[in-house]
Amino acid sequence: MTATPTSPDADTPVVLRATGLSVVHRTRSGPLHAVSGVDVELRERRTLALVGESGSGKSSIAKALLRLPPPTTGTVTLDGTDLAALSPRALRALRPRMQMVFQDPVSSLNPRRTVRDLVAEPLDAHPDPSVDRTAVVEQQLEAVGLPVALFGDRRPSQLSGGQAQRVAIARALAAEPRVLIADEAVSALDVSAQATVLNLLRRLTEERGLASLFISHDLGVVRAVSDDVAVLHLGRLCEQGPTEEVLAAPAHPYTAALLAAVPEPGRPLGDSGLLPADPPSPLDPPSGCRFRTRCPFADERCASEVPAQREVTPGRTVACHRPLVPTVGEAVGEAVGETVGKAVGEAVGKAVGTTNG
C-alpha cells in the first residue's frame, strides 16, 4: 500500500457537504439514535475516512448522504444543490453522480450477469444515446486492470474477491460520479488484494477528481488511503482533521484508545486497557459526552454538557472538554500568558533596579 495522501488545501472545492446530519430509527424498544448532529465535507480529489467501532453510525452516515433512506434531520448538498429540495425524478437523474462500493464484493454483483453487463448497469439504468456502451465498459475495465477480452464474459463466481471488488468499482465509475463512497470495501479481501484495491481507489480519486468517503475499522488502511479522517463514537464526531496529524497526536481520548487497541508485537491482544467497557446502547445514549462512561478523564461537566467542536490546528477539530492536545484558544491563552508574564517580569525588574539605584 504505497499511496501517499496529498497535502491539505483549503481551496479544494467542496463537492458534498452534510450539515447537522441526524439519523433516528424507530424500533419497538424506542428511538435508536444512529447519527446525531454530524457535519462532514467531501472535497474534490480527496478521501475522507470514517472510523469507529461497530455500531458507531458509519454506514448510517453513508446511506443518509445517498438518501437511502434520507436523514431524519440535516441537509446534504451536492455541488451546492440541496438534495432534499429535489423532486423524485430530479433526484433519480442526479443519482449517477453519487456511487457506492459495498463491503461484500460478490453479493453486491448479480451472479447471473457477465462482467461486461454488470459494469454497464448504470448505463442501462440511465440511458444516454450519445454514450457508446461498449466503449465505456472497455474503458472502465481497463482502468481497474481487468481487460474486457479476459474478463468480460466471466460471471462473479469465476472471480476472486479482489477481482469482484474491482468489477464493483468499475461499475460505480461507469456512471461518471462526483462522489464515491466505499463502505468497508476491503475488509473481506486478503492483504494482497487489499493493497491492489486501495491503490486503485487512491489513484482513481486523484485522476478523476472524485470526492471519496472511505469507511473502515482498520487504522492502517485508513492511514494508507485517506487524506482526512473523522472519528465517530456512538453517532457523534469526536475529532476530524488531516489523517497524519490525527493519528500522530490524537486530541480525543477515544481516538487515542482506538490507536492503543491496534495489535502490536509483544503486547497481549486486548491489553490496552483504554476501552474497558462496551459502547452504551444507541437506544439510551449517555447525557453530555457520549464517551464519558468509558473515558478515564470524565468529570461532572462531561455528564451535563455536550462538547462542541473546537479547533486544534487549522482544519482540525475536536469535541472534548479535556482534549489531549491544546486547542487554538488554549494555545493562544498560554502564549498570551507567557508574553504578559514576561513583560510584567521585565517591568518589575526595571522598577526594582531603578529603586535600588
C-alpha positions as CSV (number, residue, x, y, z in Angstrom):
1,M,0.0,0.0,0.0
2,T,2.1,2.8,-1.3
3,A,-0.4,5.6,-1.6
4,T,0.7,8.9,-0.3
5,P,-2.1,11.4,0.8
6,T,-1.9,14.8,-0.7
7,S,-1.4,17.8,1.4
8,P,-4.4,19.7,2.7
9,D,-5.7,22.6,0.6
10,A,-8.4,24.9,1.9
11,D,-9.1,26.0,-1.7
12,T,-10.0,22.5,-2.9
13,P,-13.7,22.6,-4.0
14,V,-16.3,21.0,-1.7
15,V,-18.3,18.5,-3.7
16,L,-20.6,17.2,-1.0
17,R,-21.5,18.8,2.3
18,A,-23.6,17.5,5.2
19,T,-24.7,19.8,8.0
20,G,-26.5,18.7,11.2
21,L,-27.0,15.2,9.9
22,S,-29.1,13.0,12.2
23,V,-30.5,9.6,11.7
24,V,-33.0,8.1,14.2
25,H,-34.5,4.7,13.6
26,R,-37.9,3.9,15.1
27,T,-37.8,0.5,16.9
28,R,-40.1,-1.4,19.2
29,S,-37.8,-0.5,22.1
30,G,-37.9,3.2,21.2
31,P,-35.9,5.6,19.0
32,L,-32.4,4.4,18.1
33,H,-30.0,7.4,17.7
34,A,-27.7,6.2,15.0
35,V,-26.3,9.6,14.0
36,S,-26.6,12.9,15.9
37,G,-25.6,16.3,14.5
38,V,-22.8,15.3,12.2
39,D,-21.1,17.8,9.9
40,V,-18.8,16.4,7.1
41,E,-17.4,17.7,3.8
42,L,-16.1,15.7,0.9
43,R,-13.6,17.6,-1.3
44,E,-12.5,17.1,-4.9
45,R,-9.5,14.7,-5.3
46,R,-9.5,14.0,-1.5
47,T,-10.6,11.0,0.6
48,L,-12.2,11.3,3.9
49,A,-12.1,8.2,6.1
50,L,-14.8,7.5,8.7
51,V,-13.5,5.3,11.6
52,G,-15.1,4.0,14.7
53,E,-16.3,0.8,16.4
54,S,-19.1,-1.3,15.0
55,G,-22.4,0.4,15.7
56,S,-20.9,3.9,15.7
57,G,-23.0,5.1,12.8
58,K,-20.6,5.0,9.9
59,S,-22.8,3.1,7.4
60,S,-25.8,5.1,8.6
61,I,-24.0,8.3,7.5
62,A,-23.1,6.8,4.2
63,K,-26.7,5.8,3.4
64,A,-28.0,9.2,4.7
65,L,-25.7,11.0,2.3
66,L,-27.2,9.0,-0.6
67,R,-30.7,9.4,0.8
68,L,-31.1,5.6,1.2
69,P,-33.1,6.5,3.3
70,P,-32.9,10.3,3.8
71,P,-31.6,11.6,7.1
72,T,-34.1,12.4,9.9
73,T,-32.8,15.9,10.1
74,G,-30.0,17.9,8.5
75,T,-29.1,19.0,5.0
76,V,-27.0,17.4,2.3
77,T,-25.8,19.4,-0.7
78,L,-24.1,18.1,-3.9
79,D,-22.2,20.8,-5.8
80,G,-24.4,23.3,-4.0
81,T,-27.7,21.5,-4.8
82,D,-29.9,20.7,-1.7
83,L,-30.9,17.0,-2.3
84,A,-33.9,17.4,0.0
85,A,-35.3,20.1,-2.3
86,L,-35.3,17.8,-5.4
87,S,-38.3,16.0,-6.8
88,P,-38.1,12.2,-7.0
89,R,-37.4,12.5,-10.8
90,A,-34.7,15.1,-10.3
91,L,-33.1,13.1,-7.5
92,R,-33.1,10.0,-9.7
93,A,-31.4,11.9,-12.5
94,L,-28.7,13.1,-10.0
95,R,-28.0,9.6,-8.6
96,P,-25.3,8.6,-11.1
97,R,-23.2,11.4,-9.6
98,M,-23.1,9.5,-6.2
99,Q,-22.0,5.9,-6.3
100,M,-21.2,3.3,-3.6
101,V,-18.9,0.3,-3.4
102,F,-20.2,-2.2,-0.8
103,Q,-18.4,-4.4,1.7
104,D,-19.1,-7.8,0.2
105,P,-18.0,-7.6,-3.5
106,V,-19.6,-10.9,-4.5
107,S,-23.0,-10.4,-3.0
108,S,-23.2,-6.9,-4.5
109,L,-23.0,-8.4,-8.0
110,N,-25.8,-10.2,-9.8
111,P,-24.5,-13.8,-10.1
112,R,-26.3,-14.4,-13.4
113,R,-24.8,-11.5,-15.3
114,T,-21.5,-11.3,-17.0
115,V,-18.8,-8.8,-16.0
116,R,-19.5,-6.6,-19.1
117,D,-23.2,-6.4,-18.3
118,L,-22.5,-5.7,-14.6
119,V,-20.3,-2.7,-15.5
120,A,-22.9,-1.4,-17.9
121,E,-25.7,-1.5,-15.3
122,P,-25.5,2.3,-14.6
123,L,-25.6,3.0,-18.3
124,D,-28.7,0.8,-18.7
125,A,-30.4,2.4,-15.8
126,H,-29.7,5.9,-17.1
127,P,-29.6,5.5,-20.9
128,D,-27.9,8.2,-23.0
129,P,-27.9,7.8,-26.8
130,S,-24.7,9.7,-27.1
131,V,-22.8,7.2,-24.9
132,D,-21.1,4.3,-26.5
133,R,-21.9,1.5,-24.1
134,T,-19.3,-0.9,-25.3
135,A,-16.5,1.7,-25.3
136,V,-17.4,2.8,-21.7
137,V,-17.4,-0.8,-20.4
138,E,-14.0,-1.5,-22.0
139,Q,-12.6,1.8,-20.7
140,Q,-13.7,1.2,-17.1
141,L,-12.5,-2.4,-17.0
142,E,-9.1,-1.4,-18.4
143,A,-8.9,1.3,-15.7
144,V,-9.3,-1.3,-12.9
145,G,-6.9,-3.7,-14.6
146,L,-9.4,-6.2,-15.9
147,P,-9.2,-6.3,-19.7
148,V,-12.6,-7.0,-21.2
149,A,-11.1,-9.7,-23.5
150,L,-10.2,-11.8,-20.5
151,F,-12.9,-10.9,-18.0
152,G,-15.8,-9.5,-20.0
153,D,-17.7,-12.8,-20.3
154,R,-17.0,-14.1,-16.8
155,R,-19.5,-14.2,-14.0
156,P,-19.0,-13.3,-10.3
157,S,-18.5,-16.9,-9.3
158,Q,-15.5,-17.0,-11.7
159,L,-13.7,-14.1,-10.0
160,S,-11.6,-13.8,-6.9
161,G,-12.6,-11.4,-4.1
162,G,-10.2,-8.7,-5.3
163,Q,-11.4,-9.1,-8.9
164,A,-15.0,-8.9,-7.9
165,Q,-14.4,-5.7,-5.9
166,R,-12.6,-4.2,-8.9
167,V,-15.7,-5.0,-11.1
168,A,-17.8,-3.2,-8.5
169,I,-15.5,-0.2,-8.7
170,A,-15.6,-0.2,-12.5
171,R,-19.4,-0.4,-12.3
172,A,-19.5,2.7,-10.0
173,L,-17.1,4.6,-12.2
174,A,-19.1,3.9,-15.4
175,A,-21.7,6.4,-14.1
176,E,-19.0,9.1,-14.0
177,P,-19.7,10.0,-10.4
178,R,-18.6,13.1,-8.5
179,V,-18.8,11.2,-5.1
180,L,-17.6,7.7,-4.4
181,I,-18.5,6.0,-1.1
182,A,-16.6,2.8,-0.2
183,D,-18.2,1.1,2.8
184,E,-15.6,-1.4,4.3
185,A,-14.6,-2.1,0.7
186,V,-11.5,-4.1,1.5
187,S,-12.4,-5.8,4.8
188,A,-13.4,-9.1,3.1
189,L,-10.2,-9.2,1.0
190,D,-6.8,-10.8,1.7
191,V,-3.8,-8.5,2.2
192,S,-2.5,-8.5,-1.4
193,A,-6.0,-7.9,-2.8
194,Q,-6.4,-5.1,-0.2
195,A,-3.3,-3.3,-1.5
196,T,-4.4,-3.6,-5.1
197,V,-7.9,-2.1,-4.4
198,L,-6.6,0.6,-2.0
199,N,-4.0,1.8,-4.6
200,L,-6.7,1.7,-7.3
201,L,-9.1,3.8,-5.2
202,R,-6.4,6.3,-4.4
203,R,-5.3,6.6,-8.0
204,L,-8.8,7.0,-9.4
205,T,-9.8,9.5,-6.8
206,E,-7.0,11.8,-7.8
207,E,-7.1,11.1,-11.6
208,R,-10.9,11.6,-11.9
209,G,-11.3,14.4,-9.4
210,L,-13.6,12.3,-7.2
211,A,-14.7,13.2,-3.7
212,S,-14.4,10.0,-1.8
213,L,-15.7,8.7,1.6
214,F,-13.9,5.6,2.9
215,I,-15.4,3.7,5.8
216,S,-13.1,1.3,7.7
217,H,-12.2,-0.2,11.1
218,D,-8.6,-0.6,10.2
219,L,-6.4,2.4,11.1
220,G,-3.6,1.1,9.0
221,V,-5.8,1.0,5.9
222,V,-7.1,4.5,6.8
223,R,-3.5,5.9,7.0
224,A,-2.7,4.4,3.6
225,V,-5.8,5.6,1.6
226,S,-7.2,8.8,3.2
227,D,-6.2,12.5,3.3
228,D,-8.5,13.3,6.2
229,V,-10.1,11.3,9.0
230,A,-13.3,11.7,11.1
231,V,-13.6,9.6,14.2
232,L,-17.1,8.6,15.2
233,H,-18.4,7.3,18.5
234,L,-22.0,6.4,19.1
235,G,-23.2,8.6,16.3
236,R,-21.2,11.7,17.2
237,L,-17.9,13.0,15.8
238,C,-15.1,13.0,18.3
239,E,-12.5,14.7,16.1
240,Q,-11.6,15.2,12.5
241,G,-8.7,16.6,10.5
242,P,-5.7,15.6,8.3
243,T,-5.1,11.8,8.8
244,E,-1.4,12.0,9.6
245,E,-1.9,14.8,12.2
246,V,-4.8,13.0,13.9
247,L,-3.1,9.6,14.1
248,A,0.3,11.0,15.1
249,A,-1.2,13.0,18.0
250,P,-4.8,12.3,18.8
251,A,-6.7,15.0,20.6
252,H,-9.7,12.9,21.8
253,P,-9.3,10.1,24.3
254,Y,-11.4,7.8,22.1
255,T,-9.1,8.3,19.2
256,A,-6.1,7.5,21.5
257,A,-7.9,4.4,22.7
258,L,-8.5,3.2,19.2
259,L,-4.9,3.6,18.3
260,A,-3.8,1.8,21.5
261,A,-6.1,-1.1,20.6
262,V,-4.2,-1.8,17.4
263,P,-2.2,-5.1,17.9
264,E,1.5,-4.7,18.5
265,P,4.2,-7.3,18.7
266,G,5.0,-8.2,22.3
267,R,1.7,-6.9,23.7
268,P,-1.2,-9.2,24.6
269,L,-4.3,-8.7,22.5
270,G,-6.9,-6.5,24.2
271,D,-4.4,-5.3,26.8
272,S,-4.5,-1.6,26.0
273,G,-6.8,-1.0,29.0
274,L,-8.2,2.2,27.5
275,L,-11.6,0.8,26.4
276,P,-12.7,-1.1,29.5
277,A,-16.4,-1.3,28.6
278,D,-18.7,-2.0,25.6
279,P,-20.2,1.1,24.0
280,P,-23.5,2.2,25.5
281,S,-26.7,1.4,23.6
282,P,-27.8,4.0,21.0
283,L,-31.3,3.4,22.3
284,D,-30.3,5.1,25.5
285,P,-27.1,7.2,24.9
286,P,-25.4,8.9,27.8
287,S,-26.1,12.6,28.5
288,G,-23.4,15.1,27.7
289,C,-20.4,13.5,26.0
290,R,-21.3,10.0,24.8
291,F,-17.8,8.7,25.5
292,R,-17.9,9.8,29.2
293,T,-18.9,6.4,30.5
294,R,-15.7,4.9,29.1
295,C,-13.4,7.9,29.5
296,P,-10.7,8.0,32.2
297,F,-10.8,11.8,32.2
298,A,-14.6,12.4,32.5
299,D,-15.9,14.8,35.1
300,E,-19.3,16.4,36.0
301,R,-19.1,18.8,33.0
302,C,-18.8,15.8,30.7
303,A,-22.1,14.5,32.0
304,S,-24.1,17.7,31.7
305,E,-22.7,19.4,28.6
306,V,-22.3,18.2,25.1
307,P,-18.8,19.1,23.9
308,A,-18.7,21.4,20.9
309,Q,-16.2,21.1,18.1
310,R,-13.1,23.2,18.8
311,E,-10.2,24.0,16.6
312,V,-6.9,22.3,17.4
313,T,-5.0,23.5,14.3
314,P,-6.3,24.9,11.0
315,G,-8.5,22.3,9.5
316,R,-8.5,20.1,12.6
317,T,-11.2,20.0,15.3
318,V,-12.0,18.0,18.5
319,A,-15.2,17.7,20.5
320,C,-13.9,17.2,24.1
321,H,-13.9,19.2,27.3
322,R,-10.5,17.9,28.2
323,P,-8.6,17.3,24.9
324,L,-5.3,15.6,24.9
325,V,-3.7,18.4,22.9
326,P,-4.2,22.2,23.3
327,T,-7.0,23.8,21.2
328,V,-6.3,27.0,19.4
329,G,-7.9,29.0,22.2
330,E,-5.9,27.3,24.9
331,A,-2.7,27.7,22.9
332,V,-3.3,31.4,22.3
333,G,-4.2,31.8,26.0
334,E,-0.9,30.2,27.0
335,A,1.1,32.3,24.6
336,V,-0.6,35.5,25.8
337,G,0.0,34.5,29.4
338,E,3.7,33.8,28.7
339,T,4.1,37.1,26.9
340,V,2.3,39.1,29.6
341,G,4.2,37.4,32.3
342,K,7.5,38.1,30.6
343,A,6.5,41.8,30.1
344,V,5.4,42.1,33.7
345,G,8.6,40.5,34.9
346,E,10.8,42.8,32.8
347,A,8.8,45.8,34.1
348,V,9.2,44.8,37.7
349,G,12.8,44.1,37.2
350,K,13.5,47.5,35.8
351,A,11.5,49.2,38.5
352,V,13.4,47.3,41.2
353,G,16.7,48.1,39.5
354,T,15.8,51.8,39.4
355,T,14.8,51.9,43.0
356,N,17.9,50.2,44.1
357,G,20.0,52.5,42.0
